[in-house]
Amino acid sequence: MAQINPDYLTHIASELPEHLNMNDFIAACHRPLRKSIRVNTLKITVDDFKQVMNSKEWKFEPIPWCKEGFWITHDDSQQPGNCVEHIQGLFYIQEASSMLPPQALFNELLNDDVGQAPIVLDVASAPGSKTTQLAALMHNQGLLIANEYSSSRVKILHANIQRMGVNQTALTHFDGKVFGEYLYEKFDAILLDAPCGGEGTVRKDVNALKNWQLDDVTDIAETQKQLIESAFLALKPGGSLVYSTCTLSQIENQQICHYIQEQYPDSVEFIPLNHLFENAEKVCTSEGFLHVWPQIFDSEGFFVAKIHKKTSVPRLKKCPKQQRNFPFVSANEKQTSAVAEYLLKTFNITIPEQFNVMIRDEEYWLFPKTFSQFIGLMRFQRIGFKLADVLKKGFKVKHEAIIALSDSIEDQDRVIELSRQQAIEFLMGRDIPTNEIVGLDVKPAGEMIVSFHNKPLGVVKHLGHRLKNNLPRELVKDKIETK
């Protein structure tokens, strides 16, 4: 058992609320975290997911603040991250406390505060747990701009967005401090899950507090102040900003919120979160912030504050110059009709109304229509998703389009439902003999979709005697749980 840094214990003892005690705190820090997951309602309902997982004999305990979230118990031999249902995006392995910030952000926004599909910014997105939760709360409507400063983590973010069937995103790769300048007052809602000291993660990482120093905390706080001010500037008047961390020190939490209030006293209003869920008052501060200590809900330590922007505030810098050489152009009517006809004829897929068809070289893409107002304002890593490549004769659909448009399949006669073992074979990059699929016509039928639990896994080419696997190489798995 790792020892907690004594300097940290001295510091945090001075901040612990009177109704809590240090012995309980230290004991909680030494307990391993309970396993928790969030059901991905973009692909499956909670009830259907529980039914699907009956064969694994999982037990579910509801997480109070997220109706899609559960603490789970299962056989020790099982590895949830390696099961087919995880790979196909039916659930996300996510710590319970980290489900709080999106819920806090959308507590009011979902009640028609905006009056239309919202435009949302996630300032620090990777690996994508909160981003994909936001997308599910938004029902894949509107626009979700997901930013990540680390280039290596952008790839992880994109992979998780694709796996979970999120289709209304635009990814950026910037320091979060730039958004107030480049996208001034553009967003209905913003989540700033700020980089922090990580004091609340000690149950997951025994070394999280090994090298803790107060100077490091104060240094991080300076960055957090710049981030929250940038986010506040990017927020529309009347919008909501949620500031959160997975740390416990007030220097990185309450003091950051008070800082932004001091900068804009007439525009900042703290929204109390004491009614966000049952017993939320147990972790609420006098301002209405959630300061979650690990012993209270047997979770990670976490901090969540919700800020309402009452009025517009002055722009700190002049509007930057427009970005040049945007590489995409809108498809004309003939081009749009051609790709739409291919999708409908081959897969029974229709292009939803909320997308624009865009073209770059020989690639067709779908962009959320709401994104059009952001063209030229800043550089984006990836917008929407790639729909198809142009061939000499026709098109070749992309895997991500099949996953993203699964709800747009008109009927199932171009979909082949696989058994668990066949789904495993497909996800491991192997072809599937047609004689192993009950009721399948062995006559060659060209491109088709394969599914499991009636949720698409990808594309195959029906050659008659076998289904040729078209899963992208980077998605092929080496190990998948067979049960």
C-alpha positions as CSV (number, residue, x, y, z in Angstrom):
1,M,0.0,0.0,0.0
2,A,1.5,3.3,-1.1
3,Q,1.9,6.0,1.5
4,I,0.2,9.4,0.9
5,N,2.5,12.3,0.9
6,P,2.5,13.8,4.4
7,D,2.7,17.4,3.1
8,Y,-0.5,16.7,1.1
9,L,-2.3,15.4,4.2
10,T,-1.3,18.4,6.2
11,H,-2.6,20.7,3.4
12,I,-5.8,18.9,2.8
13,A,-6.6,18.5,6.5
14,S,-7.0,22.3,6.6
15,E,-9.6,22.2,3.9
16,L,-11.6,19.1,4.9
17,P,-15.2,20.1,5.9
18,E,-16.0,19.9,9.6
19,H,-18.5,17.0,9.2
20,L,-15.8,14.8,7.6
21,N,-12.7,13.3,9.2
22,M,-9.2,12.6,8.0
23,N,-9.2,8.9,9.0
24,D,-12.2,8.2,6.7
25,F,-10.5,10.2,3.9
26,I,-7.2,8.3,4.2
27,A,-9.0,5.0,4.3
28,A,-11.1,5.8,1.2
29,C,-7.9,6.8,-0.7
30,H,-6.4,3.4,0.0
31,R,-9.5,1.5,-1.2
32,P,-9.5,0.4,-4.9
33,L,-12.2,2.0,-7.1
34,R,-15.4,0.3,-7.9
35,K,-15.8,-0.5,-11.6
36,S,-18.2,1.7,-13.4
37,I,-19.6,2.0,-16.9
38,R,-22.0,4.3,-18.8
39,V,-24.4,2.8,-21.3
40,N,-24.2,4.5,-24.7
41,T,-27.7,5.5,-25.5
42,L,-26.7,6.6,-29.0
43,K,-26.7,2.9,-29.8
44,I,-28.8,1.1,-27.2
45,T,-31.3,1.7,-24.4
46,V,-30.4,1.0,-20.8
47,D,-33.0,-1.8,-20.5
48,D,-31.8,-3.4,-23.7
49,F,-28.2,-3.2,-22.6
50,K,-28.9,-5.0,-19.3
51,Q,-30.8,-7.7,-21.3
52,V,-27.8,-8.1,-23.6
53,M,-25.4,-8.5,-20.7
54,N,-27.5,-11.1,-18.9
55,S,-25.4,-13.8,-20.5
56,K,-22.3,-12.4,-18.7
57,E,-24.2,-12.3,-15.4
58,W,-23.3,-8.7,-14.7
59,K,-24.8,-7.0,-11.7
60,F,-25.7,-3.3,-11.9
61,E,-25.9,-0.7,-9.1
62,P,-27.2,2.7,-10.3
63,I,-25.0,5.7,-10.1
64,P,-27.2,8.4,-8.5
65,W,-26.3,11.3,-10.8
66,C,-26.3,9.5,-14.1
67,K,-29.3,7.3,-15.2
68,E,-27.1,5.7,-17.8
69,G,-24.3,5.0,-15.3
70,F,-23.8,1.9,-13.2
71,W,-21.2,0.4,-10.8
72,I,-20.8,-3.1,-12.0
73,T,-19.7,-6.4,-10.6
74,H,-18.8,-9.5,-12.7
75,D,-16.7,-12.6,-12.7
76,D,-13.1,-11.8,-12.1
77,S,-12.1,-13.6,-15.2
78,Q,-14.0,-11.1,-17.4
79,Q,-12.3,-8.1,-18.9
80,P,-15.1,-5.6,-20.0
81,G,-12.7,-3.7,-22.2
82,N,-12.1,-6.8,-24.4
83,C,-15.7,-7.8,-24.9
84,V,-17.6,-7.4,-28.2
85,E,-20.1,-5.0,-26.6
86,H,-17.4,-2.6,-25.6
87,I,-15.6,-2.7,-28.9
88,Q,-18.9,-2.0,-30.8
89,G,-19.5,1.0,-28.5
90,L,-22.5,-0.2,-26.5
91,F,-20.9,1.1,-23.3
92,Y,-18.0,3.2,-22.1
93,I,-15.8,2.3,-19.1
94,Q,-16.0,5.6,-17.1
95,E,-15.3,6.5,-13.5
96,A,-18.6,7.4,-11.8
97,S,-17.5,10.9,-10.6
98,S,-16.5,11.9,-14.1
99,M,-20.1,11.5,-15.2
100,L,-21.0,14.5,-13.1
101,P,-19.8,17.4,-15.2
102,P,-21.9,16.6,-18.4
103,Q,-24.9,16.0,-16.2
104,A,-24.4,19.3,-14.5
105,L,-24.0,21.1,-17.8
106,F,-27.2,19.7,-19.3
107,N,-29.4,19.8,-16.3
108,E,-31.1,22.9,-17.6
109,L,-29.9,23.0,-21.2
110,L,-32.0,19.9,-21.9
111,N,-35.1,21.7,-20.8
112,D,-35.2,23.9,-23.9
113,D,-33.0,26.6,-22.5
114,V,-31.5,27.1,-26.0
115,G,-34.7,26.6,-28.0
116,Q,-32.7,24.6,-30.6
117,A,-30.0,22.1,-30.9
118,P,-27.1,23.5,-28.9
119,I,-23.6,24.4,-29.9
120,V,-21.2,23.0,-27.2
121,L,-17.5,23.2,-26.6
122,D,-15.5,20.6,-24.7
123,V,-12.2,22.3,-24.0
124,A,-10.1,19.4,-22.8
125,S,-11.7,16.3,-24.4
126,A,-9.4,13.3,-24.5
127,P,-9.8,10.4,-24.1
128,G,-13.5,11.1,-24.8
129,S,-15.5,9.9,-21.8
130,K,-17.2,13.2,-21.2
131,T,-17.3,14.1,-24.9
132,T,-19.2,11.0,-25.8
133,Q,-21.5,11.5,-22.8
134,L,-22.2,15.0,-24.0
135,A,-23.0,13.7,-27.4
136,A,-25.4,11.2,-26.0
137,L,-27.1,13.9,-23.9
138,M,-27.4,16.0,-27.1
139,H,-28.9,13.0,-28.9
140,N,-26.3,13.6,-31.7
141,Q,-28.0,16.9,-32.6
142,G,-26.4,20.4,-32.8
143,L,-22.7,20.7,-32.9
144,L,-20.1,19.5,-30.4
145,I,-16.6,21.0,-30.8
146,A,-14.1,18.7,-29.0
147,N,-10.6,20.2,-28.3
148,E,-7.5,18.3,-27.2
149,Y,-4.1,20.0,-26.7
150,S,-2.1,16.7,-26.8
151,S,-1.6,15.6,-30.4
152,S,-1.2,11.9,-29.4
153,R,-4.4,12.0,-27.4
154,V,-6.4,13.5,-30.4
155,K,-6.1,10.1,-32.1
156,I,-7.5,8.4,-29.0
157,L,-10.3,10.9,-28.8
158,H,-11.2,10.4,-32.4
159,A,-11.2,6.6,-32.0
160,N,-13.6,6.8,-29.1
161,I,-15.9,9.2,-30.8
162,Q,-16.0,6.9,-33.8
163,R,-16.6,3.8,-31.7
164,M,-19.5,5.3,-29.8
165,G,-21.3,6.5,-33.0
166,V,-20.9,10.2,-32.3
167,N,-21.5,12.1,-35.6
168,Q,-21.9,15.8,-34.8
169,T,-18.4,16.7,-33.7
170,A,-15.6,18.9,-35.0
171,L,-12.2,18.2,-33.5
172,T,-9.6,20.8,-32.7
173,H,-6.0,20.6,-31.5
174,F,-5.2,23.8,-29.6
175,D,-4.2,25.2,-26.2
176,G,-7.6,25.8,-24.6
177,K,-6.6,29.4,-23.9
178,V,-7.3,30.5,-27.5
179,F,-11.0,29.9,-27.7
180,G,-12.0,33.2,-26.1
181,E,-10.0,34.9,-28.8
182,Y,-11.0,32.9,-31.9
183,L,-14.5,31.8,-31.0
184,Y,-15.7,34.7,-28.9
185,E,-19.3,34.2,-27.6
186,K,-20.0,31.3,-30.0
187,F,-21.2,28.6,-27.6
188,D,-24.5,27.9,-25.8
189,A,-22.6,25.6,-23.3
190,I,-19.0,24.8,-22.4
191,L,-17.4,22.1,-20.4
192,L,-14.0,22.9,-19.0
193,D,-12.7,19.7,-17.3
194,A,-9.4,21.4,-16.6
195,P,-6.0,19.8,-16.4
196,C,-5.2,19.6,-12.7
197,G,-3.1,18.0,-9.9
198,G,-5.2,14.8,-10.0
199,E,-5.5,14.5,-6.2
200,G,-8.8,12.7,-6.5
201,T,-7.4,9.9,-8.7
202,V,-5.2,8.3,-6.0
203,R,-7.6,5.4,-5.7
204,K,-6.9,4.6,-9.3
205,D,-3.2,5.6,-9.3
206,V,-1.4,4.9,-6.0
207,N,1.4,7.2,-7.1
208,A,-0.8,10.2,-7.9
209,L,0.3,12.0,-4.7
210,K,3.8,10.6,-4.4
211,N,5.5,13.8,-5.6
212,W,2.8,16.3,-4.5
213,Q,4.1,19.8,-3.9
214,L,2.1,23.0,-3.1
215,D,4.1,25.0,-5.6
216,D,3.0,22.7,-8.4
217,V,-0.6,23.2,-7.3
218,T,-0.3,27.0,-7.5
219,D,1.4,26.8,-10.9
220,I,-1.4,24.7,-12.3
221,A,-3.9,27.1,-10.9
222,E,-2.5,29.9,-12.9
223,T,-3.1,27.9,-16.1
224,Q,-6.6,27.1,-14.9
225,K,-7.4,30.8,-14.5
226,Q,-6.4,31.5,-18.1
227,L,-8.4,28.5,-19.3
228,I,-11.6,29.5,-17.4
229,E,-11.4,33.1,-18.6
230,S,-10.9,32.0,-22.2
231,A,-13.9,29.6,-21.9
232,F,-16.0,32.4,-20.3
233,L,-15.3,34.7,-23.2
234,A,-16.2,32.0,-25.7
235,L,-19.6,31.5,-24.0
236,K,-22.7,33.3,-25.3
237,P,-24.6,35.5,-22.9
238,G,-27.2,33.4,-21.2
239,G,-25.1,30.3,-21.6
240,S,-23.7,27.9,-19.1
241,L,-20.1,26.9,-18.3
242,V,-19.2,23.9,-16.2
243,Y,-15.7,24.0,-14.6
244,S,-14.5,20.7,-13.2
245,T,-11.4,18.9,-12.0
246,C,-10.4,15.5,-10.5
247,T,-8.6,17.2,-7.7
248,L,-9.5,18.3,-4.2
249,S,-7.5,21.4,-3.2
250,Q,-9.5,24.7,-3.2
251,I,-6.6,26.4,-4.9
252,E,-7.6,24.6,-8.1
253,N,-11.3,24.6,-7.5
254,Q,-13.2,27.2,-5.5
255,Q,-10.5,29.8,-5.9
256,I,-10.6,29.5,-9.7
257,C,-14.3,30.1,-9.7
258,H,-14.0,33.1,-7.4
259,Y,-11.3,34.4,-9.7
260,I,-13.6,34.5,-12.8
261,Q,-16.3,36.1,-10.6
262,E,-13.8,38.8,-9.6
263,Q,-12.9,39.5,-13.2
264,Y,-16.6,39.8,-14.3
265,P,-18.7,40.5,-11.2
266,D,-21.7,41.7,-13.2
267,S,-21.7,38.7,-15.6
268,V,-20.9,35.7,-13.5
269,E,-23.6,33.9,-11.5
270,F,-23.0,30.6,-9.8
271,I,-25.7,28.0,-10.3
272,P,-26.2,25.8,-7.2
273,L,-26.0,22.1,-7.9
274,N,-27.4,20.9,-4.6
275,H,-30.5,19.5,-6.3
276,L,-28.7,17.9,-9.3
277,F,-29.3,14.4,-7.8
278,E,-30.5,12.8,-4.5
279,N,-28.1,13.6,-1.6
280,A,-26.1,16.1,-3.7
281,E,-26.3,18.5,-0.7
282,K,-23.8,16.2,1.1
283,V,-21.0,17.4,-1.2
284,C,-22.2,21.0,-1.8
285,T,-20.3,24.0,-0.8
286,S,-21.9,27.2,0.3
287,E,-21.7,28.5,-3.3
288,G,-23.5,25.4,-4.6
289,F,-20.4,23.8,-6.0
290,L,-20.0,20.0,-5.8
291,H,-16.9,19.1,-3.9
292,V,-16.9,15.3,-3.9
293,W,-14.7,13.7,-1.3
294,P,-13.9,10.0,-2.1
295,Q,-15.4,8.6,1.2
296,I,-18.9,10.1,0.6
297,F,-20.1,8.2,-2.5
298,D,-17.2,5.7,-2.5
299,S,-15.9,7.3,-5.7
300,E,-13.0,9.3,-7.1
301,G,-12.6,12.8,-5.6
302,F,-14.0,15.5,-7.9
303,F,-15.1,19.1,-8.2
304,V,-17.9,20.6,-10.3
305,A,-19.1,24.2,-10.6
306,K,-21.7,25.6,-12.9
307,I,-21.5,29.2,-14.0
308,H,-24.1,31.2,-15.8
309,K,-23.1,34.1,-18.1
310,K,-25.6,36.9,-17.4
311,T,-24.4,39.5,-19.9
312,S,-21.9,39.9,-22.6
313,V,-18.3,40.9,-21.7
314,P,-15.7,42.8,-23.7
315,R,-13.5,40.9,-26.1
316,L,-9.9,41.0,-24.9
317,K,-8.3,40.8,-28.3
318,K,-9.3,41.8,-31.8
319,C,-11.0,39.3,-34.0
320,P,-8.2,37.1,-35.6
321,K,-7.9,37.0,-39.4
322,Q,-10.0,34.4,-41.2
323,Q,-8.3,31.1,-41.9
324,R,-7.5,30.7,-45.6
325,N,-7.5,27.7,-47.9
326,F,-10.4,25.7,-46.3
327,P,-9.9,22.4,-48.1
328,F,-13.5,21.4,-48.5
329,V,-16.2,22.5,-50.9
330,S,-19.9,21.9,-50.9
331,A,-21.1,19.1,-53.1
332,N,-23.4,20.2,-55.9
333,E,-26.9,18.7,-56.4
334,K,-25.7,16.1,-58.9
335,Q,-22.9,15.0,-56.6
336,T,-25.1,14.8,-53.5
337,S,-27.7,12.8,-55.4
338,A,-25.1,10.4,-56.7
339,V,-23.7,9.5,-53.3
340,A,-27.2,9.5,-51.7
341,E,-28.4,7.0,-54.4
342,Y,-25.3,4.8,-53.7
343,L,-26.0,4.7,-50.0
344,L,-29.7,4.0,-50.4
345,K,-29.3,1.3,-53.1
346,T,-26.4,-0.5,-51.4
347,F,-27.2,-0.2,-47.7
348,N,-30.7,1.3,-47.4
349,I,-29.1,4.3,-45.7
350,T,-30.5,7.8,-46.1
351,I,-28.5,10.9,-45.4
352,P,-30.1,12.8,-42.5
353,E,-31.2,16.3,-42.9
354,Q,-28.8,17.8,-40.3
355,F,-25.8,17.2,-42.5
356,N,-24.2,18.9,-45.5
357,V,-22.3,16.8,-48.1
358,M,-18.8,18.2,-48.5
359,I,-16.0,17.2,-50.9
360,R,-12.2,17.2,-50.6
361,D,-10.3,15.7,-53.5
362,E,-11.9,12.3,-54.1
363,E,-13.5,12.1,-50.6
364,Y,-17.1,12.7,-49.7
365,W,-17.7,13.9,-46.1
366,L,-20.7,14.8,-44.0
367,F,-20.5,17.9,-41.9
368,P,-23.1,19.0,-39.3
369,K,-25.0,21.9,-40.9
370,T,-24.4,24.0,-37.8
371,F,-20.7,23.9,-38.5
372,S,-21.0,26.2,-41.5
373,Q,-20.8,29.3,-39.2
374,F,-17.3,28.2,-38.0
375,I,-15.7,27.8,-41.4
376,G,-12.6,30.1,-41.5
377,L,-12.6,31.0,-37.8
378,M,-9.9,28.5,-36.8
379,R,-8.2,25.4,-38.1
380,F,-10.0,22.1,-37.4
381,Q,-8.4,18.7,-37.2
382,R,-11.4,16.7,-38.3
383,I,-15.0,17.7,-39.0
384,G,-18.0,15.4,-39.1
385,F,-17.0,12.1,-40.7
386,K,-15.8,10.7,-44.0
387,L,-18.7,9.3,-46.0
388,A,-17.1,7.6,-49.0
389,D,-14.2,7.6,-51.5
390,V,-14.8,8.1,-55.2
391,L,-13.9,5.1,-57.4
392,K,-13.7,4.8,-61.1
393,K,-17.2,3.5,-61.1
394,G,-19.2,4.7,-58.1
395,F,-18.2,5.0,-54.5
396,K,-16.7,3.0,-51.6
397,V,-18.3,3.6,-48.2
398,K,-16.2,4.3,-45.2
399,H,-16.4,2.3,-42.0
400,E,-17.0,5.3,-39.8
401,A,-20.0,6.3,-42.0
402,I,-21.7,3.0,-41.4
403,I,-21.2,3.3,-37.6
404,A,-22.3,7.0,-37.6
405,L,-25.4,6.5,-39.8
406,S,-26.7,3.2,-38.2
407,D,-29.9,5.0,-37.2
408,S,-30.5,6.0,-40.8
409,I,-30.9,2.4,-42.1
410,E,-34.4,2.2,-43.7
411,D,-34.7,-1.6,-43.4
412,Q,-32.5,-4.6,-42.6
413,D,-32.4,-6.5,-45.8
414,R,-28.8,-5.3,-46.5
415,V,-27.7,-6.2,-42.9
416,I,-26.4,-9.6,-41.8
417,E,-26.8,-10.4,-38.1
418,L,-23.8,-12.4,-36.7
419,S,-23.5,-14.8,-33.8
420,R,-21.1,-13.8,-31.0
421,Q,-18.4,-16.1,-32.4
422,Q,-18.9,-14.7,-35.9
423,A,-18.7,-11.1,-34.5
424,I,-15.5,-11.9,-32.8
425,E,-14.1,-13.4,-36.0
426,F,-15.1,-10.2,-37.9
427,L,-13.5,-7.9,-35.3
428,M,-10.3,-9.9,-35.5
429,G,-10.2,-9.1,-39.2
430,R,-11.2,-12.5,-40.5
431,D,-13.6,-13.5,-43.4
432,I,-16.7,-15.4,-42.5
433,P,-17.9,-18.5,-44.5
434,T,-21.5,-17.9,-45.6
435,N,-22.5,-21.5,-44.9
436,E,-22.0,-20.8,-41.2
437,I,-24.8,-18.2,-41.2
438,V,-28.3,-19.6,-41.0
439,G,-30.7,-18.5,-43.6
440,L,-28.2,-16.4,-45.6
441,D,-28.5,-16.6,-49.4
442,V,-25.2,-17.8,-50.8
443,K,-25.7,-15.9,-54.0
444,P,-23.1,-13.0,-54.2
445,A,-24.7,-9.8,-53.1
446,G,-21.9,-7.2,-53.0
447,E,-21.4,-4.8,-50.1
448,M,-23.4,-5.5,-47.0
449,I,-23.4,-4.5,-43.3
450,V,-22.7,-7.1,-40.6
451,S,-24.2,-6.5,-37.1
452,F,-24.3,-7.9,-33.6
453,H,-27.2,-7.2,-31.2
454,N,-28.7,-5.5,-34.3
455,K,-26.0,-2.8,-34.1
456,P,-23.6,-2.4,-37.1
457,L,-20.1,-3.8,-36.8
458,G,-18.9,-2.8,-40.3
459,V,-18.9,-3.7,-43.9
460,V,-18.3,-6.9,-45.8
461,K,-18.4,-7.9,-49.4
462,H,-20.7,-10.9,-50.0
463,L,-18.8,-13.0,-52.5
464,G,-21.1,-16.0,-52.3
465,H,-19.0,-18.6,-50.4
466,R,-17.7,-16.0,-47.9
467,L,-18.1,-12.5,-46.5
468,K,-14.9,-10.6,-47.3
469,N,-13.9,-8.5,-44.3
470,N,-13.6,-4.8,-44.9
471,L,-12.8,-3.7,-41.3
472,P,-10.1,-1.0,-41.4
473,R,-6.7,-2.5,-40.3
474,E,-6.3,-0.1,-37.4
475,L,-9.5,-1.4,-35.9
476,V,-8.6,-5.1,-36.1
477,K,-8.3,-6.6,-32.6
478,D,-5.8,-9.2,-31.4
479,K,-7.7,-10.3,-28.4
480,I,-11.4,-10.4,-27.7
481,E,-13.2,-12.0,-24.8
482,T,-15.2,-15.1,-26.1
483,K,-17.9,-15.3,-23.4
